[in-house]
Amino acid sequence: MIEMFCFAITLICRPAFARYWVWLPVAVGVLELGENVLLAYLAWTGGVVAGGLAGVAACFTFTKWTLAAVSLIGLLLSLARRMVAKSSPARD
């Protein structure tokens, strides 16, 4: 999924914008990995050893989905901008 977001951003967005915007899906992937590692550790230990890590995993989850939504919204706005620019008549 991360690769598809990055590929779509590089295809649809302007290069100056895409150069920075493409890092949002990468951050989503890193947060997903961190969340999975923490949840696996909590499952392995039964959650009694490090109960505070559940809150950290919840923060990872919230941030992951927030960045995924922001990335998707930015992609959709860039697509709409491109479609409007393509459909408007050329100015002389």
Phi and psi restraints in degrees (value plus and minus 20) as a CYANA .aco file:
   2 ILE   PHI     -83.2   -43.2
   2 ILE   PSI     -60.7   -20.7
   3 GLU   PHI     -83.4   -43.4
   3 GLU   PSI     -58.5   -18.5
   4 MET   PHI     -85.3   -45.3
   4 MET   PSI     -62.3   -22.3
   5 PHE   PHI     -81.4   -41.4
   5 PHE   PSI     -67.5   -27.5
   6 CYS   PHI     -82.3   -42.3
   6 CYS   PSI     -62.7   -22.7
   7 PHE   PHI     -84.6   -44.6
   7 PHE   PSI     -64.2   -24.2
   8 ALA   PHI     -84.3   -44.3
   8 ALA   PSI     -58.6   -18.6
   9 ILE   PHI     -84.2   -44.2
   9 ILE   PSI     -63.0   -23.0
  10 THR   PHI     -89.0   -49.0
  10 THR   PSI     -48.3    -8.3
  11 LEU   PHI    -100.2   -60.2
  11 LEU   PSI     -59.4   -19.4
  12 ILE   PHI    -113.9   -73.9
  12 ILE   PSI     -60.8   -20.8
  13 CYS   PHI    -101.4   -61.4
  13 CYS   PSI     137.2   177.2
  14 ARG   PHI     -84.3   -44.3
  14 ARG   PSI     127.0   167.0
  15 PRO   PHI     -77.5   -37.5
  15 PRO   PSI     -59.7   -19.7
  16 ALA   PHI     -85.3   -45.3
  16 ALA   PSI     -54.5   -14.5
  17 PHE   PHI     -98.5   -58.5
  17 PHE   PSI     -62.8   -22.8
  18 ALA   PHI     -86.6   -46.6
  18 ALA   PSI     -48.3    -8.3
  19 ARG   PHI     -77.4   -37.4
  19 ARG   PSI     -55.4   -15.4
  20 TYR   PHI    -119.7   -79.7
  20 TYR   PSI     -54.4   -14.4
  21 TRP   PHI     -87.2   -47.2
  21 TRP   PSI     -47.3    -7.3
  22 VAL   PHI     -87.0   -47.0
  22 VAL   PSI     -37.4     2.6
  23 TRP   PHI     -97.2   -57.2
  23 TRP   PSI     -37.1     2.9
  24 LEU   PHI     -82.8   -42.8
  24 LEU   PSI     -68.2   -28.2
  25 PRO   PHI     -83.7   -43.7
  25 PRO   PSI     -50.8   -10.8
  26 VAL   PHI     -85.6   -45.6
  26 VAL   PSI     -61.7   -21.7
  27 ALA   PHI     -83.7   -43.7
  27 ALA   PSI     -56.7   -16.7
  28 VAL   PHI     -80.5   -40.5
  28 VAL   PSI     -62.6   -22.6
  29 GLY   PHI     -84.6   -44.6
  29 GLY   PSI     -60.3   -20.3
  30 VAL   PHI     -86.2   -46.2
  30 VAL   PSI     -62.6   -22.6
  31 LEU   PHI     -84.9   -44.9
  31 LEU   PSI     -57.4   -17.4
  32 GLU   PHI     -82.2   -42.2
  32 GLU   PSI     -63.3   -23.3
  33 LEU   PHI     -83.6   -43.6
  33 LEU   PSI     -65.1   -25.1
  34 GLY   PHI     -81.9   -41.9
  34 GLY   PSI     -61.8   -21.8
  35 GLU   PHI     -81.9   -41.9
  35 GLU   PSI     -64.5   -24.5
  36 ASN   PHI     -84.5   -44.5
  36 ASN   PSI     -59.4   -19.4
  37 VAL   PHI     -84.4   -44.4
  37 VAL   PSI     -65.0   -25.0
  38 LEU   PHI     -85.0   -45.0
  38 LEU   PSI     -61.9   -21.9
  39 LEU   PHI     -87.2   -47.2
  39 LEU   PSI     -56.2   -16.2
  40 ALA   PHI     -85.8   -45.8
  40 ALA   PSI     -60.5   -20.5
  41 TYR   PHI     -84.2   -44.2
  41 TYR   PSI     -63.1   -23.1
  42 LEU   PHI     -84.0   -44.0
  42 LEU   PSI     -58.7   -18.7
  43 ALA   PHI     -87.6   -47.6
  43 ALA   PSI     -57.3   -17.3
  44 TRP   PHI     -87.8   -47.8
  44 TRP   PSI     -60.4   -20.4
  45 THR   PHI    -109.9   -69.9
  45 THR   PSI     -26.8    13.2
  46 GLY   PHI      62.6   102.6
  46 GLY   PSI     -17.0    23.0
  47 GLY   PHI      60.3   100.3
  47 GLY   PSI     -24.3    15.7
  48 VAL   PHI    -104.4   -64.4
  48 VAL   PSI     -46.2    -6.2
  49 VAL   PHI     -94.4   -54.4
  49 VAL   PSI     -66.3   -26.3
  50 ALA   PHI    -153.7  -113.7
  50 ALA   PSI      53.3    93.3
  51 GLY   PHI     -87.3   -47.3
  51 GLY   PSI     -45.7    -5.7
  52 GLY   PHI     -87.7   -47.7
  52 GLY   PSI     -40.3    -0.3
  53 LEU   PHI     -89.6   -49.6
  53 LEU   PSI     -41.2    -1.2
  54 ALA   PHI     -84.7   -44.7
  54 ALA   PSI     -57.3   -17.3
  55 GLY   PHI     -86.8   -46.8
  55 GLY   PSI     -58.0   -18.0
  56 VAL   PHI     -85.9   -45.9
  56 VAL   PSI     -62.3   -22.3
  57 ALA   PHI     -83.4   -43.4
  57 ALA   PSI     -56.9   -16.9
  58 ALA   PHI     -86.4   -46.4
  58 ALA   PSI     -58.4   -18.4
  59 CYS   PHI     -84.4   -44.4
  59 CYS   PSI     -60.9   -20.9
  60 PHE   PHI     -79.5   -39.5
  60 PHE   PSI     -64.0   -24.0
  61 THR   PHI     -83.3   -43.3
  61 THR   PSI     -67.2   -27.2
  62 PHE   PHI     -81.2   -41.2
  62 PHE   PSI     -65.9   -25.9
  63 THR   PHI     -85.6   -45.6
  63 THR   PSI     -59.4   -19.4
  64 LYS   PHI     -79.2   -39.2
  64 LYS   PSI     -69.4   -29.4
  65 TRP   PHI     -91.2   -51.2
  65 TRP   PSI     -51.8   -11.8
  66 THR   PHI     -85.6   -45.6
  66 THR   PSI     -66.7   -26.7
  67 LEU   PHI     -85.8   -45.8
  67 LEU   PSI     -55.7   -15.7
  68 ALA   PHI     -84.8   -44.8
  68 ALA   PSI     -60.8   -20.8
  69 ALA   PHI     -87.1   -47.1
  69 ALA   PSI     -62.9   -22.9
  70 VAL   PHI     -82.6   -42.6
  70 VAL   PSI     -61.1   -21.1
  71 SER   PHI     -82.7   -42.7
  71 SER   PSI     -64.1   -24.1
  72 LEU   PHI     -87.1   -47.1
  72 LEU   PSI     -61.8   -21.8
  73 ILE   PHI     -82.7   -42.7
  73 ILE   PSI     -64.2   -24.2
  74 GLY   PHI     -82.1   -42.1
  74 GLY   PSI     -58.6   -18.6
  75 LEU   PHI     -85.2   -45.2
  75 LEU   PSI     -63.4   -23.4
  76 LEU   PHI     -86.5   -46.5
  76 LEU   PSI     -58.8   -18.8
  77 LEU   PHI     -85.3   -45.3
  77 LEU   PSI     -59.7   -19.7
  78 SER   PHI     -85.9   -45.9
  78 SER   PSI     -58.4   -18.4
  79 LEU   PHI     -85.1   -45.1
  79 LEU   PSI     -63.5   -23.5
  80 ALA   PHI     -83.4   -43.4
  80 ALA   PSI     -60.5   -20.5
  81 ARG   PHI     -81.8   -41.8
  81 ARG   PSI     -62.5   -22.5
  82 ARG   PHI     -86.5   -46.5
  82 ARG   PSI     -60.2   -20.2
  83 MET   PHI     -87.5   -47.5
  83 MET   PSI     -59.7   -19.7
  84 VAL   PHI     -86.4   -46.4
  84 VAL   PSI     -61.6   -21.6
  85 ALA   PHI     -85.6   -45.6
  85 ALA   PSI     -54.0   -14.0
  86 LYS   PHI     -94.0   -54.0
  86 LYS   PSI     -53.9   -13.9
  87 SER   PHI    -105.4   -65.4
  87 SER   PSI     -38.7     1.3
  88 SER   PHI     -97.5   -57.5
  88 SER   PSI     125.9   165.9
  89 PRO   PHI     -88.1   -48.1
  89 PRO   PSI     128.6   168.6
  90 ALA   PHI     -89.0   -49.0
  90 ALA   PSI     119.8   159.8
  91 ARG   PHI    -113.7   -73.7
  91 ARG   PSI     119.8   159.8
